[in-house]
Amino acid sequence: MGLCSVVESVGEEVNAEDFKQGDIVIPTFVSECQECENCLSGKSNLCLKYPLTFSGLMLDGTSRMSTVKGQKMLYHLFSCSTWSEYMVVNVNFLVKLHNWGAHGTTTPPLSHASFLSCGFSTGFGAPWKEAKIERGSTVAVIGLGAVGLGAVEGARMQGAARIIGVDKNEMKREKGIAFGMTDFINPENHQSQHDDQDHNKSVSELIKDSTDGMGVDYCFECTGVASFINEALVATKMGKGTAVVVGTSGSPTVQIDFLSLMSGRTLKGSMFGGLKAKTDLPILINKCMNKEMQLDELLTHEVPLIDINQALELLKQPGCVKVLIKI
């Protein structure tokens, strides 16, 4: 989920030159101190000075949110808690929307900015910053939600020769093409007519069938379905293929085909698509302002906060990609 917010107030130790009341900001769940070993390495976007936390607490081990009259402590999801009307955020997890764009005089639409705080940007960063794919590469993207479509767009901008999108939702074919997809695989269109499910081809087999049995140079798993992580690995080329895990899974462990891994393939995890908040998000916003990315294609529905239950139902519809919740 992405968010774009307005600063209501700042703490005493916040530098007024950095943030002030009324600033429009994008909360991020990764920081960038530009000083620690990881930030300077060029190999990681996971800052060590202001690390990503999974505890639901702020970096000092406290929570700044509670129910009415402080009766029960609430947790900060990924440092942001973007489902609330008001939130307390460490300044190191914010990016201010300056006047960017071709002429430096305008800011992006807030709906587009919210898409760039997570989701689409995560997918976009994976082929650009995490995998650093080469021009002419063959790419497969498993799952064509907002994250997957971002991966398609990122692969296109990096010069991929073929971009194979995989999704069981037939309506994602049109969306994928809009972002640069060259081939579409709907696994449900390839199911066996036999009752025996063993006759159904796996996702990796379908990808290999479309690449003369070779597999792809890079495969991006964007669904969060644990079993597809192995499918992504097996779908890549022997000896040099790379599978990047982008989708978040609720499963603590996954099963990996040992021979596929030992045959020279690489399995790589990715957080926020390898993007650095301060360095890379301004580049994405510039691309948005200069109409280099098709963010209009993402927004399919808008609802006010009071109708958030309707938004959850909309997500189940085949034609839904992103729901903008107006808070």
Secondary structure, DSSP 8 states (H G I E B T S, - for coil): ----EE-----TTS-TTT--TT-EEEE-SS---SSSHHHHHSS----SSS---SSSS-TTS---EESGGGSSEE--GGGT-TTSSS----GGGEEE--SBSSSS-B---HHHHHHHTSTHHHHHHIIIIIS---TT-EEEEE--SHHHHHHHHHHHHTT-SEEEEE-S-TTHHHHHHHHT--EEE-GGGG--SSS-GGGS--HHHHHHHTTTTS-BSEEEE-S--HHHHHHHHHTB-TTT-EEEE-S--S-S-----HHHHHTT-EEEE-SGGG--HHHHHHHHHHHHHTT-S-GGGTEEEEEEGGGHHHHHHHTTSTT-SEEEEE-
